[in-house]
Amino acid sequence: MLNEIKDGVLTGWKIQVKVIYKLTGYVGLEPTYCIL
């Protein structure tokens, strides 16, 4: 169950990071997820 929650959180981060990439125009900025 913990793994499922972890996967859900990581997936949420990836989606948010992608949105930020699109808005900022920056790609490959991995640390972006730390800001969320």
C-alpha positions as CSV (number, residue, x, y, z in Angstrom):
1,M,0.0,0.0,0.0
2,L,2.9,2.4,0.8
3,N,4.4,1.7,-2.6
4,E,1.1,2.6,-4.3
5,I,1.0,5.9,-2.4
6,K,4.6,6.6,-3.4
7,D,3.9,5.9,-7.0
8,G,0.9,8.2,-6.9
9,V,2.9,11.0,-5.4
10,L,5.8,10.6,-7.8
11,T,3.3,10.5,-10.7
12,G,1.7,13.7,-9.4
13,W,5.2,15.4,-9.2
14,K,6.0,14.3,-12.8
15,I,2.8,15.8,-14.0
16,Q,3.4,19.1,-12.1
17,V,7.0,19.2,-13.3
18,K,5.8,18.8,-17.0
19,V,3.3,21.7,-16.5
20,I,6.1,23.9,-15.2
21,Y,8.4,22.9,-18.1
22,K,5.7,24.0,-20.5
23,L,5.0,27.3,-18.7
24,T,8.7,28.2,-18.2
25,G,10.0,26.8,-21.4
26,Y,12.8,25.0,-19.5
27,V,13.4,21.3,-20.2
28,G,15.5,18.9,-18.2
29,L,15.4,21.0,-15.0
30,E,15.1,18.0,-12.6
31,P,15.2,20.0,-9.3
32,T,11.9,21.7,-10.3
33,Y,10.0,19.0,-8.3
34,C,11.6,20.2,-5.1
35,I,9.9,23.6,-5.4
36,L,6.4,22.0,-5.5
